[in-house]
């Protein structure tokens, strides 16, 4: 676990220093990249048709 002070994030293990929001967004992007299969196709419905997104 890193240490956050105001908007600064610092990792005691690897020495990474970054803006805390940038660090968080990188973590979310990394996690999100593993949540969906790389070859998944997403159908985006027309606006207002009331259907959810469908993963094939």
Protein Blocks (a to p, Z undefined) as FASTA:
>chain_A
ZZdehjaccdfknopacdfklmmmmmmmmmmmmmpcfkbccddddehklpacddZZ
